[in-house]
């Protein structure tokens, strides 16, 4: 995400390369490039100008230590200012009611209904809440059915009244149903609306007034850039929402919405949504996003994802096998499964500092793991437990035939597996980091 902005900012920092100190003269060109990069990323000029003025003021007051270069210092200053621009720290998500009520609002096509299900899944799996989704979009064809289908996928109940055409009544009845049946959280999904549609804007005002939600979230398509920011301001003036959700952040977004929305409406970004899968939701951390924009990676989020999938018993079992140099194909499949649960491989590697730029034009396809699985699954249980058996060429030929791959592909896989196994033996002491072994040593093609 934000690849174009990242490249433009790198160019701005290069202006200071070779300089011994920051001066009024040499910083001017760098500041100009930063401002140009922000405007090109659909950040309002006024915001870009104010931002770069702050960066310049901060930079001119800094002494450049001998251990760092002016360019490195500028990266640190810009990172801090970007963090502040986007909110400073992760915002609280208040769930204080009994049940707690979350009201969803947003434009047509913003991804609001899908995010409703993502949030329900997040609260269910990460916060251990019993969640009810209430379908209040009575206008869009099949909107209720869409929420019900999503509800089945994540095993979260949906309250709906298909014959009832008054969303206010449906929301009230849904909350009463939740209170009666012991639900902790109610998420009310409303119809997407246009900011210029006065009738629809009045309706969501009435819904909010009638149910008094603990949290009102505004879902915005991050790919719409500055338009999204302007719309957010219009909605906030009418319903005074508590926080913003940036959806579709995995698309070809320039970053304008993420960088401008907090400044414009003075409301925090609380969640970001990437991809279609219902687990693609993250709490928004301004500092981590700033680091990713600047190509500094996001190791904290990477470790958190690893820890979510980390199985202590499984790690202890593999630790013992490593001690005895007995790591086999079944163990590898187990570790690979944990990594795949963490998300897209290229996205994960992009969280490692310096890897985002290196991987920009590299095609890393999750389907490559399917090829590895087909090779391993073509082995007998005895062969999977004893990798040394594949010194026999006849076994390699049989696996090639059974998995639909060439003998050369089998040979490459076995050689890489053996290299990895030897290195994992050397990295044995790192096993206490809580990260899957195969994440420490990414498997190459």
C-alpha positions as CSV (number, residue, x, y, z in Angstrom):
1,X,0.0,0.0,0.0
2,X,1.1,3.6,-0.7
3,X,3.9,2.5,-3.0
4,X,3.9,5.7,-5.0
5,X,4.0,7.9,-1.9
6,X,6.8,5.8,-0.5
7,X,8.9,6.2,-3.6
8,X,8.3,9.9,-3.8
9,X,9.3,10.4,-0.2
10,X,12.4,8.4,-0.7
11,X,13.3,10.8,-3.5
12,X,12.8,13.7,-1.1
13,X,15.1,12.3,1.4
14,X,17.8,11.6,-1.2
15,X,18.0,15.4,-1.7
16,X,19.9,15.5,1.7
17,X,22.2,12.6,0.8
18,X,25.8,13.6,1.2
19,X,25.0,16.7,3.3
20,X,26.8,17.1,6.6
21,X,24.1,19.1,8.3
22,X,20.6,20.4,7.8
23,X,20.5,24.0,6.7
24,X,17.8,26.4,5.5
25,X,19.2,26.0,2.0
26,X,19.5,22.3,1.6
27,X,16.2,21.5,3.4
28,X,14.1,23.7,1.2
29,X,14.4,21.3,-1.8
30,X,13.6,18.3,0.4
31,X,10.6,20.0,1.9
32,X,9.3,20.9,-1.5
33,X,9.6,17.3,-2.7
34,X,7.7,16.1,0.4
35,X,4.9,18.6,-0.2
36,X,4.7,17.6,-3.8
37,X,4.5,13.9,-2.9
38,X,1.7,14.5,-0.5
39,X,-0.4,16.5,-3.0
40,X,0.2,13.8,-5.6
41,X,-1.2,11.3,-3.1
42,X,-4.4,13.3,-3.0
43,X,-3.7,15.2,0.3
44,X,-5.3,18.6,0.4
45,X,-2.7,21.3,-0.4
46,X,-3.5,23.2,2.8
47,X,-2.8,20.1,4.9
48,X,0.4,19.3,2.9
49,X,1.6,22.8,3.4
50,X,0.9,22.8,7.2
51,X,2.5,19.4,7.5
52,X,5.7,20.4,5.7
53,X,6.0,23.6,7.6
54,X,6.0,21.6,10.9
55,X,8.6,19.2,9.5
56,X,10.8,22.1,8.5
57,X,10.4,23.8,11.9
58,X,11.2,20.6,13.7
59,X,14.2,19.8,11.4
60,X,15.8,23.3,11.7
61,X,15.7,23.0,15.5
62,X,17.5,19.6,15.5
63,X,21.2,19.0,16.0
64,X,22.4,16.2,13.6
65,X,24.3,13.7,15.7
66,X,27.5,12.2,14.2
67,X,25.8,8.7,14.3
68,X,23.1,9.7,11.9
69,X,22.9,11.6,8.6
70,X,20.6,14.5,7.8
71,X,18.5,12.2,5.6
72,X,18.1,9.7,8.4
73,X,17.1,12.4,10.8
74,X,14.5,13.7,8.2
75,X,13.0,10.3,7.9
76,X,12.6,10.2,11.7
77,X,11.0,13.6,11.8
78,X,8.6,12.9,8.9
79,X,7.7,9.6,10.6
80,X,6.8,11.3,13.8
81,X,4.8,14.0,12.1
82,X,2.9,11.5,9.9
83,X,2.1,9.6,13.1
84,X,0.7,12.8,14.7
85,X,-1.2,13.7,11.5
86,X,-3.0,10.3,11.5
87,X,-3.9,10.5,15.2
88,X,-0.8,9.9,17.3
89,X,-1.9,6.6,18.8
90,X,-4.5,3.8,18.4
91,X,-7.9,5.0,19.4
92,X,-10.1,3.3,22.0
93,X,-13.1,1.3,20.8
94,X,-15.7,1.7,23.5
95,X,-17.9,-1.2,24.3
96,X,-19.5,-0.2,27.6
97,X,-23.2,-1.0,27.1
98,X,-25.2,-4.1,28.0
99,X,-25.4,-4.9,25.2
100,X,-22.9,-2.5,23.5
101,X,-24.3,-1.0,20.3
102,X,-22.2,-0.2,17.2
103,X,-23.9,1.8,14.4
104,X,-22.4,1.5,11.0
105,X,-22.7,4.4,8.5
106,X,-21.2,5.1,5.1
107,X,-21.6,5.7,1.4
108,X,-23.1,3.4,-1.1
109,X,-20.4,0.9,-2.2
110,X,-18.0,1.8,0.6
111,X,-17.8,-1.8,1.8
112,X,-19.9,-1.1,4.9
113,X,-21.9,-4.4,5.0
114,X,-18.7,-6.5,4.5
115,X,-17.0,-4.6,7.2
116,X,-19.9,-5.1,9.5
117,X,-19.3,-8.9,9.2
118,X,-15.5,-8.3,9.6
119,X,-16.0,-6.4,12.8
120,X,-18.4,-9.0,14.1
121,X,-15.9,-11.7,13.4
122,X,-13.1,-9.6,15.0
123,X,-15.1,-9.0,18.2
124,X,-16.1,-12.7,18.4
125,X,-12.7,-14.2,17.8
126,X,-10.4,-11.5,19.3
127,X,-12.6,-10.1,22.1
128,X,-14.6,-13.2,22.9
129,X,-17.9,-11.3,22.5
130,X,-21.3,-12.8,21.6
131,X,-22.3,-10.6,18.6
132,X,-25.6,-9.9,16.9
133,X,-25.7,-8.2,13.5
134,X,-28.9,-6.3,12.7
135,X,-29.9,-5.8,9.1
136,X,-31.3,-2.3,8.6
137,X,-30.7,-1.8,4.9
138,X,-34.2,-2.2,3.5
139,X,-33.4,-0.4,0.3
140,X,-30.6,-2.2,-1.6
141,X,-31.8,-5.5,-3.2
142,X,-30.4,-8.6,-1.5
143,X,-28.7,-6.5,1.2
144,X,-30.3,-8.5,4.0
145,X,-29.5,-11.7,2.3
146,X,-25.8,-10.6,1.9
147,X,-25.5,-10.0,5.6
148,X,-27.2,-13.3,6.4
149,X,-24.7,-15.2,4.1
150,X,-21.8,-13.4,5.7
151,X,-23.2,-14.2,9.1
152,X,-23.3,-17.9,8.3
153,X,-19.7,-17.8,7.2
154,X,-18.5,-16.4,10.6
155,X,-21.3,-18.2,12.6
156,X,-22.8,-14.9,13.9
157,X,-26.5,-14.5,14.1
158,X,-28.3,-11.9,12.0
159,X,-31.5,-10.2,13.2
160,X,-33.7,-9.2,10.2
161,X,-37.3,-8.2,9.5
162,X,-37.7,-8.4,5.7
163,X,-41.3,-7.2,5.8
164,X,-40.5,-4.2,8.0
165,X,-39.6,-1.1,6.0
166,X,-38.8,1.2,8.9
167,X,-35.0,0.9,9.8
168,X,-35.5,2.7,13.1
169,X,-38.0,0.1,14.3
170,X,-35.8,-2.8,13.1
171,X,-32.8,-1.4,15.0
172,X,-34.8,-1.0,18.2
173,X,-36.3,-4.5,17.9
174,X,-32.9,-5.9,17.2
175,X,-31.4,-4.4,20.3
176,X,-34.3,-5.6,22.4
177,X,-33.8,-9.1,21.0
178,X,-30.1,-9.0,21.8
179,X,-30.8,-7.9,25.4
180,X,-33.3,-10.7,25.8
181,X,-30.9,-13.4,24.5
182,X,-27.7,-12.4,26.2
183,X,-25.7,-10.8,23.3
184,X,-22.7,-8.7,24.4
185,X,-22.5,-6.5,21.2
186,X,-25.0,-5.4,18.6
187,X,-23.8,-4.1,15.2
188,X,-26.4,-2.2,13.3
189,X,-25.8,-2.3,9.5
190,X,-27.6,0.6,7.8
191,X,-28.2,1.5,4.1
192,X,-25.5,3.1,2.2
193,X,-26.5,6.7,1.4
194,X,-25.3,9.7,-0.5
195,X,-24.3,12.8,1.5
196,X,-26.6,14.9,-0.7
197,X,-29.7,12.6,0.0
198,X,-31.4,14.7,2.7
199,X,-34.1,12.0,3.4
200,X,-31.5,9.3,3.9
201,X,-29.4,11.5,6.1
202,X,-32.3,12.4,8.3
203,X,-33.1,8.7,8.6
204,X,-29.6,7.8,10.0
205,X,-29.9,10.7,12.4
206,X,-33.1,9.2,13.6
207,X,-31.6,5.7,14.0
208,X,-28.7,7.1,16.0
209,X,-31.0,9.2,18.2
210,X,-33.3,6.2,18.9
211,X,-30.7,3.6,19.7
212,X,-28.0,5.8,21.3
213,X,-25.0,3.7,20.2
214,X,-21.8,3.3,22.1
215,X,-19.8,3.7,18.9
216,X,-20.8,5.2,15.5
217,X,-18.4,4.3,12.8
218,X,-18.1,5.8,9.3
219,X,-16.9,3.4,6.6
220,X,-15.0,5.1,3.8
221,X,-13.5,3.7,0.6
222,X,-9.9,4.7,0.9
223,X,-9.4,4.5,-2.9
224,X,-11.7,7.6,-3.3
225,X,-9.0,9.8,-1.8
226,X,-9.9,13.5,-1.1
227,X,-13.5,12.9,-2.0
228,X,-13.7,10.4,0.9
229,X,-12.4,13.1,3.2
230,X,-15.0,15.7,2.1
231,X,-17.8,13.2,2.4
232,X,-16.6,12.2,5.9
233,X,-16.8,15.9,6.9
234,X,-20.4,16.1,5.6
235,X,-21.5,13.0,7.5
236,X,-19.7,14.0,10.7
237,X,-21.5,17.4,10.7
238,X,-24.8,15.5,10.6
239,X,-24.3,12.4,12.9
240,X,-21.1,13.3,14.8
241,X,-19.6,9.8,14.4
242,X,-16.9,8.5,16.8
243,X,-14.4,7.0,14.4
244,X,-13.5,6.2,10.8
245,X,-13.0,2.8,9.1
246,X,-10.8,2.8,6.0
247,X,-11.9,0.0,3.7
248,X,-10.2,-1.4,0.5
249,X,-6.8,-0.3,1.8
250,X,-5.2,-3.0,-0.3
251,X,-6.3,-1.4,-3.5
252,X,-4.3,1.1,-5.6
253,X,-4.8,3.8,-3.0
254,X,-2.6,7.0,-3.0
255,X,-3.0,7.5,0.7
256,X,-4.9,10.8,0.7
257,X,-7.7,9.6,2.9
258,X,-5.5,8.0,5.5
259,X,-3.3,11.1,5.8
260,X,-6.1,13.7,5.7
261,X,-9.2,12.4,7.4
262,X,-8.1,12.9,11.0
263,X,-7.0,16.4,10.4
264,X,-10.2,17.3,8.5
265,X,-12.9,15.8,10.8
266,X,-10.9,15.5,14.0
267,X,-12.1,12.0,14.5
268,X,-9.7,9.0,14.7
269,X,-9.3,6.2,12.2
270,X,-10.2,3.1,14.4
271,X,-9.9,0.2,11.9
272,X,-8.5,-0.5,8.5
273,X,-9.9,-3.2,6.2
274,X,-8.0,-5.0,3.5
275,X,-9.0,-7.7,1.1
276,X,-12.3,-9.6,0.8
277,X,-11.7,-12.3,3.4
278,X,-13.6,-11.7,6.7
279,X,-10.5,-11.8,8.8
280,X,-8.9,-8.9,7.0
281,X,-9.4,-6.3,9.6
282,X,-6.8,-4.5,11.8
283,X,-6.9,-1.9,14.5
284,X,-5.4,1.3,13.1
285,X,-2.0,2.2,14.6
286,X,-0.8,5.6,13.3
287,X,2.8,5.0,14.2
288,X,2.9,1.6,12.4
289,X,1.2,3.0,9.3
290,X,3.7,5.9,9.2
291,X,6.5,3.4,9.3
292,X,5.0,1.4,6.5
293,X,4.5,4.5,4.3
294,X,8.2,5.3,4.8
295,X,9.3,1.7,3.9
296,X,10.4,1.0,7.5
297,X,8.2,-2.1,7.8
298,X,5.8,-3.1,10.5
299,X,7.5,-5.8,12.6
300,X,5.2,-5.3,15.6
301,X,2.1,-6.2,13.5
302,X,4.0,-9.1,12.0
303,X,4.9,-10.5,15.4
304,X,1.3,-10.0,16.7
305,X,-0.1,-12.0,13.7
306,X,2.4,-14.8,14.4
307,X,1.5,-14.9,18.1
308,X,-2.2,-15.2,17.2
309,X,-1.4,-18.4,15.3
310,X,1.3,-19.6,17.6
311,X,0.6,-23.0,19.2
312,X,2.7,-23.6,22.3
313,X,2.3,-27.3,22.3
314,X,3.1,-27.6,18.6
315,X,6.2,-25.4,19.1
316,X,7.4,-27.6,22.0
317,X,6.9,-30.7,19.9
318,X,8.9,-29.3,17.0
319,X,11.6,-28.0,19.3
320,X,12.2,-31.5,20.5
321,X,12.4,-32.8,17.0
322,X,14.9,-30.1,16.1
323,X,17.0,-31.0,19.0
324,X,17.2,-34.5,17.6
325,X,17.5,-33.3,14.0
326,X,14.2,-35.1,13.2
327,X,12.2,-32.2,11.6
328,X,10.2,-33.8,8.8
329,X,7.7,-33.0,6.0
330,X,4.7,-33.3,8.4
331,X,6.3,-30.7,10.6
332,X,6.9,-28.4,7.7
333,X,3.3,-28.7,6.6
334,X,2.2,-27.8,10.1
335,X,4.4,-24.7,10.2
336,X,3.3,-23.7,6.7
337,X,-0.3,-23.9,7.8
338,X,0.3,-21.5,10.6
339,X,1.9,-19.0,8.3
340,X,-0.9,-19.2,5.7
341,X,-3.4,-18.3,8.5
342,X,-1.5,-15.1,9.1
343,X,-2.3,-13.7,5.7
344,X,-0.9,-13.0,2.2
345,X,2.8,-14.0,2.1
346,X,3.9,-10.9,0.1
347,X,2.1,-8.7,2.6
348,X,3.7,-10.4,5.5
349,X,7.2,-10.1,4.0
350,X,6.5,-6.4,3.3
351,X,6.2,-5.9,7.0
352,X,9.9,-6.7,7.4
353,X,12.0,-3.5,7.1
354,X,13.4,-3.0,3.7
355,X,11.5,-5.9,2.1
356,X,8.6,-3.8,0.8
357,X,10.7,-2.1,-1.9
358,X,12.6,-5.2,-2.7
359,X,9.4,-7.2,-3.3
360,X,7.7,-4.5,-5.3
361,X,8.1,-6.2,-8.7
362,X,8.4,-9.8,-7.4
363,X,5.5,-12.1,-7.9
364,X,5.0,-14.2,-4.7
365,X,1.9,-16.3,-5.2
366,X,0.3,-18.1,-2.3
367,X,-0.6,-20.8,-4.8
368,X,3.1,-21.8,-4.7
369,X,2.3,-23.4,-1.3
370,X,-0.4,-25.5,-3.0
371,X,2.4,-27.0,-5.2
372,X,4.4,-27.8,-2.1
373,X,1.4,-29.4,-0.4
374,X,0.7,-31.5,-3.4
375,X,4.2,-32.8,-3.4
376,X,4.2,-33.7,0.3
377,X,0.7,-35.2,0.2
378,X,1.9,-37.5,-2.6
379,X,4.3,-39.1,-0.2
380,X,3.4,-42.0,2.1
381,X,3.2,-41.4,5.9
382,X,6.5,-43.2,6.3
383,X,8.2,-41.1,3.7
384,X,6.9,-37.9,5.2
385,X,8.4,-38.9,8.5
386,X,11.8,-39.9,7.0
387,X,13.0,-37.4,4.4
388,X,16.3,-39.2,4.0
389,X,14.5,-41.9,2.0
390,X,14.4,-39.6,-1.0
391,X,18.0,-40.3,-1.8
392,X,16.4,-43.0,-4.0
393,X,15.6,-41.7,-7.4
394,X,12.7,-44.1,-7.9
395,X,10.8,-42.5,-5.0
396,X,11.4,-39.0,-6.6
397,X,10.0,-40.2,-9.9
398,X,6.9,-41.7,-8.2
399,X,6.2,-38.4,-6.3
400,X,6.7,-36.4,-9.5
401,X,4.1,-38.6,-11.2
402,X,1.7,-38.6,-8.3
403,X,1.8,-34.8,-7.7
404,X,1.8,-33.8,-11.4
405,X,5.2,-32.1,-11.3
406,X,8.5,-32.7,-13.0
407,X,11.3,-34.7,-11.4
408,X,13.4,-31.5,-11.5
409,X,10.8,-29.6,-9.5
410,X,10.8,-32.5,-6.9
411,X,14.6,-32.3,-6.8
412,X,14.6,-28.6,-6.2
413,X,12.0,-28.9,-3.5
414,X,13.9,-31.6,-1.7
415,X,17.2,-29.7,-1.9
416,X,15.6,-26.5,-0.6
417,X,13.9,-28.5,2.2
418,X,17.2,-30.0,3.3
419,X,19.0,-26.7,3.2
420,X,16.2,-25.2,5.3
421,X,16.3,-28.0,7.8
422,X,20.0,-27.6,8.3
423,X,19.7,-23.9,8.8
424,X,16.8,-24.4,11.3
425,X,19.0,-26.6,13.3
426,X,21.5,-23.8,13.5
427,X,18.7,-21.4,14.4
428,X,17.4,-23.6,17.2
429,X,17.9,-21.1,19.9
430,X,15.5,-18.7,18.2
431,X,12.6,-21.0,18.8
432,X,11.5,-19.0,21.9
433,X,10.6,-15.9,19.9
434,X,7.1,-17.2,19.3
435,X,7.3,-17.1,15.5
436,X,6.8,-20.2,13.4
437,X,10.1,-21.7,12.3
438,X,9.3,-21.5,8.7
439,X,8.5,-17.8,9.1
440,X,12.1,-17.3,10.3
441,X,13.4,-19.0,7.2
442,X,11.0,-18.2,4.3
443,X,10.8,-21.1,1.9
444,X,12.0,-20.1,-1.6
445,X,10.8,-21.3,-5.0
